[in-house]
Amino acid sequence: MLRLVVGQGLKLAGAGLALGIVVALALTRQLSSLLFGVSAYDPLTYAGVVLILAIVALLACYIPAQRATRVDPLVALRYE
């Protein structure tokens, strides 16, 4: 159950990251005047941002899923 919930969450996060990279690369020419000390196409910056967002997405999926696995299924069904 934990793998299912985390997997679905990471699929959505991966799709969002991929779309975000495409949009960021498309908008770099317009935003290049706002960047100081960093190239508009710096791969290290892109990789760092993707890594940080992926870790945050993993934790955002894993922590609630881990808590949900501790709940007794009968108690959860009676609650609804």
N, C-alpha and C positions, 0 to 999 in steps of 0.2 A: 504494500500500500504506500509506503514511504517512497519507494522508487517511482511509482506511478505519479504521485503528486509532484515530486521534485522534477521528474522528467518532463511533465507537461508544462510546468512553470519555466523550465530552462528552454524548452522549445519556443515559447513565446518571447522570452528574453533574447534568444539567439536571433529570432526574426527581427525584433526591434533593433538589436545591435547592427545587423546587416543593413537594414533600411537606414539607420542613423549614419552609418559609414558612407553609404552612397550619397545621402543628402549632404553630409559634411563635405565630401569631396566635390560635389557639384557647387557648393556655395563658397568654396575657399577663395575664389577670385574676388567675390564681393566683400568677404570678411578679411582679406589679407592686410588691409590698412589698419585693422584693429589688433593685429598680432605684433608683439614686440619681442625680439630675441628668439623667435621660433619661426622656422620655415612653414609655409602654408601646407606643404606636403611632407611634413616630418613623420616618418613611419614610427619612430620611437614614441612620440606623443600619442599617435593613434593607438598603438599597441598598449600603452599604459592606460589610456582611458577605457579601452575595451576590456582589459584585464580587471580594472577596478569595478566597472559596471557588472561584469560577469560574476565577480565574487559577491557583490552586494545582492544581485539577483539570486544567486545560490543560497545565501543566508536568508533572504526574504522568503524563499520557498521551503527551505529545510527546517527552520525553527518552528513555524506553525504546524508543519506536517509531523514533526517529531512530537510536538505536544498532543496532536490529535491521535497519535498511535497509543498514547497512554490512557485514553478514555475507554472505558468499558463499552462495547457496542450496544449492550442492552440498555445502559443508562442513556446513551445518545439517542436511541430509538424511542425511549419513553419520554424524553424531553420534548420531542416534536409531537 
